[in-house]
Amino acid sequence: MSSRNCPYPQIIILQFSRVITIRQIQFLSHQYNISSKIELYSYSSIPEEYLNNNETGITEILNLKFNKIGFFTMDSNESTGYATKELKSVFLNVPSLFLKIALYKNYENQLNKYNQVGLYSINCFSETGSSSNQIIDYGYYGIHQKEEKQIRKY
């Protein structure tokens, strides 16, 4: 969940343990704190700064030249009375070490008093070797472009 009355876009960067080929990403959106647009970007090389420094900061990662994959929109959920969550699946064939997700301004509604956006989950599936799609482990960086915050890894 974003902070109250935050600036947009809000940025999430996922870091994978190695360069992988993303086949599918699933986004489970909050039922009323919904982003009006979500953009996806990929970075597939291992940055030199990253190899030489185990404590690469968020500023260095933000300064990488990400390639735009595209964007999609979520439903405003007005038709359900904001009672259901939307699961959106995006099918790709993109190599990635870092996946940048930009969440744009929320849909306005009476339940979202503080203009927040939220996702319950992001699931990434990749093809690894000869096995079928599998969920992979990732690191999570919750940041905004104009603010540097502590890196949170899961």
C-alpha positions as a Python dict, from the first residue, in 0.01 Angstrom:
ca = {
    (1, 'M'): (0, 0, 0),
    (2, 'S'): (133, 343, -86),
    (3, 'S'): (153, 618, 172),
    (4, 'R'): (-135, 865, 208),
    (5, 'N'): (-160, 1133, -62),
    (6, 'C'): (170, 1019, -216),
    (7, 'P'): (323, 1156, -537),
    (8, 'Y'): (289, 947, -855),
    (9, 'P'): (413, 732, -1009),
    (10, 'Q'): (500, 499, -723),
    (11, 'I'): (785, 265, -819),
    (12, 'I'): (846, -98, -720),
    (13, 'I'): (1163, -272, -838),
    (14, 'L'): (1189, -650, -819),
    (15, 'Q'): (1536, -803, -827),
    (16, 'F'): (1574, -1165, -932),
    (17, 'S'): (1857, -1390, -814),
    (18, 'R'): (1985, -1418, -1173),
    (19, 'V'): (1880, -1311, -1522),
    (20, 'I'): (1562, -1499, -1600),
    (21, 'T'): (1308, -1501, -1881),
    (22, 'I'): (977, -1381, -1743),
    (23, 'R'): (684, -1567, -1898),
    (24, 'Q'): (399, -1436, -1686),
    (25, 'I'): (334, -1180, -1412),
    (26, 'Q'): (19, -1178, -1201),
    (27, 'F'): (-99, -868, -1015),
    (28, 'L'): (-367, -889, -745),
    (29, 'S'): (-504, -540, -694),
    (30, 'H'): (-659, -391, -382),
    (31, 'Q'): (-1038, -372, -410),
    (32, 'Y'): (-1060, 11, -395),
    (33, 'N'): (-702, 149, -380),
    (34, 'I'): (-653, 80, -750),
    (35, 'S'): (-386, 221, -981),
    (36, 'S'): (-530, 364, -1305),
    (37, 'K'): (-226, 248, -1507),
    (38, 'I'): (69, 15, -1448),
    (39, 'E'): (385, 33, -1660),
    (40, 'L'): (649, -242, -1678),
    (41, 'Y'): (1022, -202, -1746),
    (42, 'S'): (1304, -457, -1758),
    (43, 'Y'): (1680, -450, -1707),
    (44, 'S'): (1860, -771, -1799),
    (45, 'S'): (2236, -704, -1764),
    (46, 'I'): (2428, -728, -1441),
    (47, 'P'): (2543, -372, -1373),
    (48, 'E'): (2917, -328, -1313),
    (49, 'E'): (2852, -131, -993),
    (50, 'Y'): (2647, -424, -867),
    (51, 'L'): (2929, -674, -925),
    (52, 'N'): (3185, -457, -747),
    (53, 'N'): (2971, -359, -449),
    (54, 'N'): (2756, -587, -235),
    (55, 'E'): (2574, -284, -96),
    (56, 'T'): (2446, -128, -417),
    (57, 'G'): (2199, 144, -320),
    (58, 'I'): (1857, 218, -453),
    (59, 'T'): (1986, 531, -629),
    (60, 'E'): (2223, 323, -844),
    (61, 'I'): (1944, 82, -932),
    (62, 'L'): (1707, 367, -1024),
    (63, 'N'): (1973, 513, -1254),
    (64, 'L'): (1990, 195, -1465),
    (65, 'K'): (1857, 233, -1821),
    (66, 'F'): (1544, 18, -1805),
    (67, 'N'): (1370, -93, -2127),
    (68, 'K'): (997, -25, -2139),
    (69, 'I'): (794, -344, -2182),
    (70, 'G'): (452, -179, -2193),
    (71, 'F'): (156, -90, -1976),
    (72, 'F'): (-191, -211, -1881),
    (73, 'T'): (-487, -82, -1684),
    (74, 'M'): (-689, -225, -1400),
    (75, 'D'): (-1068, -198, -1375),
    (76, 'S'): (-1195, 81, -1148),
    (77, 'N'): (-1407, -183, -968),
    (78, 'E'): (-1699, 59, -946),
    (79, 'S'): (-1936, -200, -1098),
    (80, 'T'): (-1878, -441, -805),
    (81, 'G'): (-1916, -174, -540),
    (82, 'Y'): (-1544, -216, -462),
    (83, 'A'): (-1613, -560, -316),
    (84, 'T'): (-1376, -776, -523),
    (85, 'K'): (-1004, -784, -599),
    (86, 'E'): (-887, -803, -960),
    (87, 'L'): (-625, -1056, -1070),
    (88, 'K'): (-453, -941, -1388),
    (89, 'S'): (-216, -1173, -1577),
    (90, 'V'): (43, -1034, -1817),
    (91, 'F'): (213, -1279, -2056),
    (92, 'L'): (567, -1195, -2164),
    (93, 'N'): (888, -1335, -2304),
    (94, 'V'): (1134, -1091, -2148),
    (95, 'P'): (1481, -1147, -1999),
    (96, 'S'): (1514, -962, -1671),
    (97, 'L'): (1737, -918, -1367),
    (98, 'F'): (1541, -615, -1243),
    (99, 'L'): (1172, -557, -1312),
    (100, 'K'): (1051, -201, -1258),
    (101, 'I'): (678, -148, -1196),
    (102, 'A'): (534, 205, -1209),
    (103, 'L'): (195, 250, -1041),
    (104, 'Y'): (8, 559, -1158),
    (105, 'K'): (-258, 771, -989),
    (106, 'N'): (-546, 588, -827),
    (107, 'Y'): (-904, 572, -949),
    (108, 'E'): (-1098, 814, -729),
    (109, 'N'): (-1378, 670, -516),
    (110, 'Q'): (-1542, 740, -181),
    (111, 'L'): (-1355, 458, -3),
    (112, 'N'): (-1009, 580, -105),
    (113, 'K'): (-996, 901, 100),
    (114, 'Y'): (-616, 934, 85),
    (115, 'N'): (-556, 864, -287),
    (116, 'Q'): (-354, 546, -227),
    (117, 'V'): (-272, 252, -455),
    (118, 'G'): (-218, -102, -338),
    (119, 'L'): (-134, -450, -459),
    (120, 'Y'): (-192, -762, -252),
    (121, 'S'): (56, -966, -453),
    (122, 'I'): (287, -978, -753),
    (123, 'N'): (372, -1326, -879),
    (124, 'C'): (641, -1375, -1143),
    (125, 'F'): (671, -1696, -1342),
    (126, 'S'): (977, -1790, -1544),
    (127, 'E'): (1091, -2082, -1751),
    (128, 'T'): (1387, -2253, -1585),
    (129, 'G'): (1565, -2522, -1781),
    (130, 'S'): (1333, -2796, -1902),
    (131, 'S'): (1071, -2757, -1630),
    (132, 'S'): (751, -2561, -1671),
    (133, 'N'): (675, -2215, -1533),
    (134, 'Q'): (763, -2174, -1166),
    (135, 'I'): (738, -1895, -914),
    (136, 'I'): (1082, -1756, -842),
    (137, 'D'): (1222, -1575, -541),
    (138, 'Y'): (1263, -1202, -567),
    (139, 'G'): (1373, -903, -366),
    (140, 'Y'): (1135, -615, -313),
    (141, 'Y'): (1223, -249, -326),
    (142, 'G'): (939, -9, -241),
    (143, 'I'): (1043, 340, -346),
    (144, 'H'): (937, 661, -515),
    (145, 'Q'): (1152, 829, -778),
    (146, 'K'): (1208, 1144, -572),
    (147, 'E'): (1273, 974, -239),
    (148, 'E'): (1545, 734, -133),
    (149, 'K'): (1422, 488, 126),
    (150, 'Q'): (1566, 192, 309),
    (151, 'I'): (1584, -123, 96),
    (152, 'R'): (1350, -393, 221),
    (153, 'K'): (1439, -747, 112),
    (154, 'Y'): (1219, -1052, 158),
}
